[in-house]
Amino acid sequence: MFVSDCLNVNEKGHLTIGGADTVDIAEKYGTPVIVYDENQIRKNCRAFVNSINEYYDGKGRVLYASKAFSCLEMCRIANEENMGLDVVSGGEIYTALKAGFPAEKMYFHGNNKSLDEIKYALESGVGRIVIDNPEELQTISELAKTTGITANIYMRIKPGIDAHTHNFIRTGQIDSKFGFALETGEAMECVKLASKAENVNLIGLHCHIGSQIFDIAPFVHAGEVMMKFIADIKNETGIVIEELDLGGGFGIKYLESDKPVKFEDYMDPVSKAVKESAEKYGVPVPFILIEPGRSIAGAEAVTLYTVGAVKKIPDVRTYVSVDGGMTDNPRYILYQSSYTVLCANKADKPRDMTVTVAGKCCESGDLIQENTDIQTVEKGDILAVLSTGAYNYSMASNYNRVPRPAVLMVKDGKARTVINRETYEDMVKNDI
């Protein structure tokens, strides 16, 4: 039934997360509400940090991909767990700085950073800016020159690897909006442009092949391809690439049938491929970075809803309507994402009812899961959707003027609020 070690069932038959009773949480804080287990998040952070230190001989850094879930508390946790931060907007930079996160440990990504965002990153002292196109290279060079700064940059590379995942979350193949392609020669052309650009220092490369990947082979292949390109750069330009960011995309458990790879089982073969390629091509082993986000926080949260109605359509389906939906979880309408759903106040009972979980928005597609087996539910029950820690709150919206939910963290069985529930007043504060 459970997709994470932080979940259990107590003596009341209620679902617990981090030792806290989810039914009690729903009663105290209201629904919908997203609840994280802080201890399990920290455990995941440490597993990644320890693993990269072991397999890259202390010459690596784990960056938390803040797009998965960004708030002040997550930035504080990442900092306390000795991680860097992958940021993709001025807002994510601002949030991290507000949380006291060191700017020099931030790595700024994005395929179309605005002029103001680039300026903000430079003035804030963001450690690395990952360029995505020649126009951006020129903009960074010009802005850095006017401010008297030398910007340390990476180039985002499409390694030509097609990860077996949903089309919308594949990023390593040539037909992607991100980065420079190797096959066409544009990546090498931009390296040469960067070598001549003023006030920039090309010190690293970045690649990311996709998300929710269970197969190790694409990651190994990406490491080999990127090391070959590092050797080509040295041979053609004399530039020695010092840092290599191999991205993220490690899969998590949404369903019992999902089989995610253990962190060390990924790190071991990829590190061997990087080191063997370095020896083969006669280049130094670069400082290695990786960017887990979903695999840090994704399976360590649940979203709790209250059932409002159960609508049975004979010989068609049964709809269970809840007090949230696409406003707090748009992933089903976007990707048809799979989830495990259960009744939190009947978690010890058999899942003997097949239902479609429907949200409250005025959209036929506002569904959280179709034809999923849950315990028999009725109005007033608490529904729990598991593994909602990544790309749920961060993608949340105010469609239909629905307030975004509160976010809690549980530590040692006690819950606390880390993001307040939005009010109606919050939604009109920018209206004129």
For each residue, the residues with C-beta under 8 A, 3 or more apart:
1: 256 340 342 347 351
2: 5 7 8 386
3: 7 252 253 254 255 256 258 299 340 386 387
4: 7 37 40 253 299 300 386 387
5: 2 40
6: 17 18 37 39 40 300
7: 2 3 4 15 16 17 302 386
8: 2 15 16 19
9: 13 14 15 16 347 348
10: 13 14 16 21
11:
12: 21 23
13: 9 10 345 346 347 348 349
14: 9 10 21 22 23 24 344 345 347
15: 7 8 9 21 22 23 302 342 344 345 347 384
16: 7 8 9 10 19 20 21 22
17: 6 7 20 22 35 36 37 301 302 410
18: 6 37 38 39 40 410 411 412 413
19: 8 16 410 412 413
20: 16 17 24 25 35 410 413 414 415
21: 10 12 14 15 16 24 25
22: 14 15 16 17 25 26 35 302 304 344 382 384
23: 12 14 15 26 27 344 345 382
24: 14 20 21 27 28
25: 20 21 22 28 29 33 35 304 408 415
26: 22 23 29 30 31 33 304 306 344 382
27: 23 24
28: 24 25 415
29: 25 26 33 406 408 415 417 421
30: 26 33 406 421
31: 26 304 305 306 323 324 382 405
32: 303 304 305 306 322 323 324 328 405
33: 25 26 29 30 303 304 405 406 407 408 421
34: 301 302 303 304 328 388 389 392 393 405 406 407 408
35: 17 20 22 25 301 302 303 304 407 408 409 410 415
36: 17 41 297 300 301 389 407 408 409 410 418
37: 4 6 17 18 40 41 300 301 409 410 411
38: 18 41 42 77 409 410 411
39: 6 18 42 43 411 412
40: 4 5 6 18 37 43 44 300
41: 36 37 38 44 45 77 296 297 300
42: 38 39 45 46 77 81
43: 39 40 46 47
44: 40 41 47 48 292 295 296 297 300
45: 41 42 48 49 62 64 77 78 81 83 296
46: 42 43 49 50 81
47: 43 44 50 51 263 264
48: 44 45 51 52 62 83 263 290 292 295 296
49: 45 46 52 53 62 81 82 83
50: 46 47 53 54
51: 47 48 54 55 263 264 267
52: 48 49 55 56 60 61 62 267 288 290
53: 49 50 56 57 58 60
54: 50 51 264 267
55: 51 52 60 264 267 268 271
56: 52 53 59 60 271 274 285 288
57: 53
58: 53
59: 56 285 287 288
60: 52 53 55 56 287 288 289 290
61: 52 83 84 105 287 288 289
62: 45 48 49 52 83 84 289 290 291 292
63: 83 84 85 86 107 245 289 290 291
64: 45 68 74 78 83 84 85 86 291 292 293 296
65: 68 86 248 291 292 293 294 296
66: 69 70 74 75 78 85 86 87 88 92 95 96 293
67: 70 86 88 92 293 391 394
68: 64 65 293 294 296 297 298 389 390 391 394
69: 66 74 293 297 389 390 391 392 393 394
70: 66 67 74 75 92 95 96 394
71: 74 75 95 393 407 418 419
72: 75 76 95 98 99 418
73: 76 77 99 409 418
74: 64 66 69 70 71 77 78 297
75: 66 70 71 72 78 79 85 95 96 98 99 100 101
76: 72 73 79 80 99 100 101
77: 38 41 42 45 73 74 80 81
78: 45 64 66 74 75 81 83 84 85 101
79: 75 76 82 83 85 99 100 101 102 105
80: 76 77
81: 42 45 46 49 77 78
82: 49 79
83: 45 48 49 61 62 63 64 78 79 105
84: 61 62 63 64 78 105 106 107 127 289
85: 63 64 66 75 78 79 92 96 101 105 106 107
86: 63 64 65 66 67 107 109 248 291 293
87: 66 92 93 96 106 107 108 109 126
88: 66 67 92 108 109 110
89: 92 93 110 117
90: 93 94 114 116 117 120 121
91: 94 95
92: 66 67 70 85 87 88 89 95 96
93: 87 89 90 96 97 103 106 108 117 120 121 124 126
94: 90 91 97 98 120
95: 66 70 71 72 75 91 92 98 99
96: 66 70 75 85 87 92 93 99 101 103 106
97: 93 94 100 101 103 124
98: 72 75 94 95
99: 72 73 75 76 79 95 96
100: 75 76 79 97
101: 75 76 78 79 85 96 97 105 106
102: 79 105 106
103: 93 96 97 106 124 125 126 127
104: 125 126 127
105: 61 79 83 84 85 101 102 127
106: 84 85 87 93 96 101 102 103 121 126 127 128
107: 63 84 85 86 87 126 127 128 130 154 245 289
108: 87 88 93 113 117 121 126 128 129 130
109: 86 87 88 130 132 156 206
110: 88 89 113 117 130 132
111: 132 133 177 178 179
112: 132
113: 108 110 117 118 121 129 132 136
114: 90 117 118
115: 118 119 139 143
116: 90 119 120
117: 89 90 93 108 110 113 114 120 121
118: 113 114 115 121 122 129 136 139 140 143
119: 115 116 122 123 143 147
120: 90 93 94 116 117 123 124
121: 90 93 106 108 113 117 118 124 126 129
122: 118 119 125 126 129 140 143 144 147 149 151
123: 119 120 147
124: 93 97 103 120 121
125: 103 104 122
126: 87 93 103 104 106 107 108 121 122 129
127: 84 103 104 105 106 107 152
128: 106 107 108 152 153 154 203 204 243
129: 108 113 118 121 122 126 140 151 152 153 154
130: 107 108 109 110 153 154 155 156 206 245
131: 136 137 140 153 154 155 156 190 194
132: 109 110 111 112 113 136 156 178 179 180
133: 111 136 137 180
134: 137 138 190 193
135: 138 139
136: 113 118 131 132 133 139 140
137: 131 133 134 140 141 153 190 193 194 197 200
138: 134 135 141 142 197
139: 115 118 135 136 142 143
140: 118 122 129 131 136 137 143 144 151 153 200
141: 137 138 144 145 151 197 198 199 200
142: 138 139 145 146
143: 115 118 119 122 139 140 146 147
144: 122 140 141 147 149 150 151 198 199 200
145: 141 142 148 198 199
146: 142 143
147: 119 122 123 143 144
148: 145
149: 122 144 199
150: 144 199 200 201
151: 122 129 140 141 144 199 200 201
152: 127 128 129 200 201 203 204
153: 128 129 130 131 137 140 194 200 201 202 203 204
154: 107 128 129 130 131 202 203 204 205 206 243 245
155: 130 131 179 180 187 190 191 194 202 204 205 206
156: 109 130 131 132 178 179 180 205 206 207 208
157: 179 180 182 187 205 206 207 226 229
158: 171 172 173 174 176 178 179 180 181 182 187 207
159: 172 182 207 209 221 222 225 226 229
160: 172 173 174 181 182 183 225
161: 172 173 209 218 221 222 225
162: 170 172 173 218
163: 170 172 209 210 213 215 218 249
164: 213 215 218
165: 169 170 210 211 212 213 249
166: 169 170 212 335
167: 170
168: 334 335
169: 165 166 210 211 212 335
170: 162 163 165 166 167 173 176 209 210
171: 158 176 178 179 208 209 210 211
172: 158 159 160 161 162 163 176 207 208 209 210 218 222
173: 158 160 161 162 170 176
174: 158 160 181 183 184
175:
176: 158 170 171 172 173 179
177: 111
178: 111 132 156 158 171 208
179: 111 132 155 156 157 158 171 176 206 207
180: 132 133 155 156 157 158 186 187 190
181: 158 160 174 184 186 187
182: 157 158 159 160 185 187 225 229
183: 160 174
184: 174 181 187
185: 182 188 189
186: 180 181 189 190
187: 155 157 158 180 181 182 184 190 191 229
188: 185 191 192 232 233 236
189: 185 186 192 193
190: 131 134 137 155 180 186 187 193 194
191: 155 187 188 194 195 202 233 236 237 239
192: 188 189 195 196 236 237
193: 134 137 189 190 196 197
194: 131 137 153 155 190 191 197 200 202
195: 191 192 202 237 239
196: 192 193
197: 137 138 141 193 194 200
198: 141 144 145
199: 141 144 145 149 150 151
200: 137 140 141 144 150 151 152 153 194 197
201: 150 151 152 153
202: 153 154 155 191 194 195 239 241
203: 128 152 153 154 241 242 243
204: 128 152 153 154 155 241 242 243 244 245 286 287
205: 154 155 156 157 226 229 230 241 243 244 245
206: 109 130 154 155 156 157 179 244 245 247
207: 156 157 158 159 172 179 222 225 226 245 246 247
208: 156 171 172 178 247 248 249 291
209: 159 161 163 170 171 172 213 218 219 222 247 249
210: 163 165 169 170 171 172 213 218 249
211: 165 169 171 248 249 294
212: 165 166 169 249 251 252 294
213: 163 164 165 209 210 218 219 249 250 251
214: 251 258 259 260 261
215: 163 164 218
216: 219 220 261 265 266 269 270
217: 220 221
218: 161 162 163 164 172 209 210 213 215 221 222
219: 209 213 216 222 223 246 249 266 269 270
220: 216 217 223 224 269 270 273
221: 159 161 217 218 224 225
222: 159 161 172 207 209 218 219 225 226 246 247
223: 219 220 226 227 246 270 273 274 277
224: 220 221 227 228 273 277
225: 159 160 161 182 207 221 222 228 229
226: 157 159 205 207 222 223 229 230 244 246
227: 223 224 230 231 244 273 274 277 278 281 283
228: 224 225 231 232 277 281
229: 157 159 182 187 205 225 226 232 233
230: 205 226 227 233 234 241 244 281 283 286
231: 227 228 234 235 277 281 282 283
232: 188 228 229 235 236
233: 188 191 229 230 236 237 239 241
234: 230 231 237 238 239 240 241 283
235: 231 232
236: 188 191 192 232 233
237: 191 192 195 233 234
238: 234
239: 191 195 202 233 234
240: 234 283 284
241: 202 203 204 205 230 233 234 244 283 286
242: 203 204 284 286 287
243: 128 154 203 204 205 286 287 288 289
244: 204 205 206 226 227 230 241 274 286 287 288 289
245: 63 107 130 154 204 205 206 207 288 289 290 291
246: 207 219 222 223 226 270 288 289 290
247: 206 207 208 209 222 290 291
248: 65 86 208 211 290 291 292 293 294 295
249: 163 165 208 209 210 211 212 213 219
250: 213 260 261 263 266 292 294 295
251: 212 213 214 258 260 261 294 295
252: 3 212 258 260 294 295 298 299 387 390
253: 3 4 256 258 260 299 387
254: 3 258 299 337 338 339 340 386 387
255: 3 258 338 339 340
256: 1 3 253 340
257:
258: 3 214 251 252 253 254 255
259: 214
260: 214 250 251 252 253 295
261: 214 216 250 251 265 266
262: 265 266
263: 47 48 51 250 266 267 295
264: 47 51 54 55 267 268
265: 216 261 262 268 269
266: 216 219 250 261 262 263 269 270
267: 51 52 54 55 263 264 270 271
268: 55 264 265 271 272
269: 216 219 220 265 266 272 273
270: 216 219 220 223 246 266 267 273 274
271: 55 56 267 268 274 275 288
272: 268 269 275 276
273: 220 223 224 227 269 270 276 277
274: 56 223 227 244 270 271 277 278 285 286 288
275: 271 272 278 279 285
276: 272 273 279 280
277: 223 224 227 228 231 273 274 280 281
278: 227 274 275 281 283 284 285 286
279: 275 276 282
280: 276 277
281: 227 228 230 231 277 278
282: 231 279
283: 227 230 231 234 240 241 278
284: 240 242 278
285: 56 59 274 275 278 288
286: 204 230 241 242 243 244 274 278
287: 59 60 61 204 242 243 244
288: 52 56 59 60 61 243 244 245 246 271 274 285
289: 60 61 62 63 84 107 243 244 245 246
290: 48 52 60 62 63 245 246 247 248
291: 62 63 64 65 86 208 245 247 248
292: 44 48 62 64 65 248 250 295 296
293: 64 65 66 67 68 69 86 248 296 297 298 390
294: 65 68 211 212 248 250 251 252 297 298 389 390 391
295: 44 48 248 250 251 252 260 263 292 298
296: 41 44 45 48 64 65 68 292 293 300
297: 36 41 44 68 69 74 293 294 300 301 389 390
298: 68 252 293 294 295 301 387 388 389 390 391
299: 3 4 252 253 254 386 387 389
300: 4 6 36 37 40 41 44 296 297 389
301: 17 34 35 36 37 297 298 387 388 389 392
302: 7 15 17 22 34 35 384 385 386 387 388
303: 32 33 34 35 324 328 329 384 385 388 392 405
304: 22 25 26 31 32 33 34 35 344 382 383 384
305: 31 32 322 323 324 382 383 384 385
306: 26 31 32 322 323 380 381 382 383
307: 310 320 321 322 377 378 379 380 381 382 383
308: 321 322 323 360 379
309: 319 320 321 379
310: 307 318 319 320 321 355 377 378 379
311: 318 319 320 321
312: 318 319
313: 316 317 318 319
314:
315:
316: 313
317: 313 354 355 356 370 371
318: 310 311 312 313 353 354 355 356
319: 309 310 311 312 313 355 356 358
320: 307 309 310 311 355 356 357 358 374 377 383
321: 307 308 309 310 311 358 359 360
322: 32 305 306 307 308 325 357 358 359 360 368 383
323: 31 32 305 306 308 360
324: 31 32 303 305 327 328 329 359 360 368 402 405
325: 322 328 329 358 359 360 361 366 367 368
326: 329 330 332 333 359 361 363 365 366 397 399
327: 324 330 359 361 396 397 398 399 400 402 404
328: 32 34 303 324 325 392 393 396 404 405
329: 303 324 325 326 332 359 368 385 388 392 395 396
330: 326 327 333 334 395 396 397
331: 334 335 337 391 392 395
332: 326 329 335 336 337 339 367 368 369
333: 326 330 363 365 366 367
334: 168 330 331 337 395
335: 166 168 169 331 332
336: 332
337: 254 331 332 334
338: 254 255 369
339: 254 255 332 368 369 372 385 386 387 388
340: 1 3 254 255 256 372 385 386 387
341: 357 368 369 372 374 383 384 385 386
342: 1 15 346 347 351 374 375 383 384 386
343: 346 347 349 374 375 376 377 381 382 383 384
344: 14 15 22 23 26 304 347 381 382 383 384
345: 13 14 15 23 381 382
346: 13 342 343 349 375 376 377 381
347: 1 9 13 14 15 342 343 344 375 384
348: 9 13
349: 13 343 346 352 375 376
350: 375
351: 1 342 373 374 375
352: 349 373 375 376
353: 318 373 374 375 376 377
354: 317 318 371 372 373
355: 310 317 318 319 320 371 372 374 377
356: 317 318 319 320 367 369 370 371 372
357: 320 322 341 367 368 369 370 372 383 385
358: 319 320 321 322 325 366 367 368
359: 321 322 324 325 326 327 329 363 366 367 368
360: 308 321 322 323 324 325 366 400 402
361: 325 326 327 366 399 400 402
362: 366 400
363: 326 333 359 366 399
364:
365: 326 333
366: 325 326 333 358 359 360 361 362 363
367: 325 332 333 356 357 358 359 370
368: 322 324 325 329 332 339 341 357 358 359 385
369: 332 338 339 341 356 357 372 385
370: 317 356 357 367
371: 317 354 355 356
372: 339 340 341 354 355 356 357 369
373: 351 352 353 354
374: 320 341 342 343 351 353 355 377 383
375: 342 343 346 347 349 350 351 352 353
376: 343 346 349 352 353
377: 307 310 320 343 346 353 355 374 381 383
378: 307 310 381
379: 307 308 309 310
380: 306 307
381: 306 307 343 344 345 346 377 378
382: 22 23 26 31 304 305 306 307 343 344 345
383: 304 305 306 307 320 322 341 342 343 344 357 374 377
384: 15 22 302 303 304 305 341 342 343 344 347
385: 302 303 305 329 339 340 341 357 368 369 388
386: 2 3 4 7 254 299 302 339 340 341 342
387: 3 4 252 253 254 298 299 301 302 339 340 390
388: 34 298 301 302 303 329 339 385 392
389: 34 36 68 69 294 297 298 299 300 301 392
390: 68 69 252 293 294 297 298 387 394
391: 67 68 69 294 298 331 394 395
392: 34 69 301 303 328 329 331 388 389 395 396
393: 34 69 71 328 396 404 405 407 419
394: 67 68 69 70 390 391
395: 329 330 331 334 391 392
396: 327 328 329 330 392 393 404 405
397: 326 327 330 404
398: 327 401 402 403 404 422 427
399: 326 327 361 363 402
400: 327 360 361 362
401: 398 424 427
402: 324 327 360 361 398 399
403: 398 421 422 423 424 426 427
404: 327 328 393 396 397 398 421 422
405: 31 32 33 34 303 324 328 393 396 421 422
406: 29 30 33 34 417 419 420 421
407: 33 34 35 36 71 393 417 418 419
408: 25 29 33 34 35 36 415 416 417 418
409: 35 36 37 38 73 415 416 418
410: 17 18 19 20 35 36 37 38 413 414 415 416
411: 18 37 38 39 414 416
412: 18 19 39
413: 18 19 20 410
414: 20 410 411
415: 20 25 28 29 35 408 409 410
416: 408 409 410 411
417: 29 406 407 408 420
418: 36 71 72 73 407 408 409
419: 71 393 406 407
420: 406 417
421: 29 30 33 403 404 405 406
422: 398 403 404 405 426 427
423: 403 426 427
424: 401 403 427 428
425: 428 429
426: 403 422 423 429
427: 398 401 403 422 423 424
428: 424 425 431
429: 425 426
430:
431: 428
432:
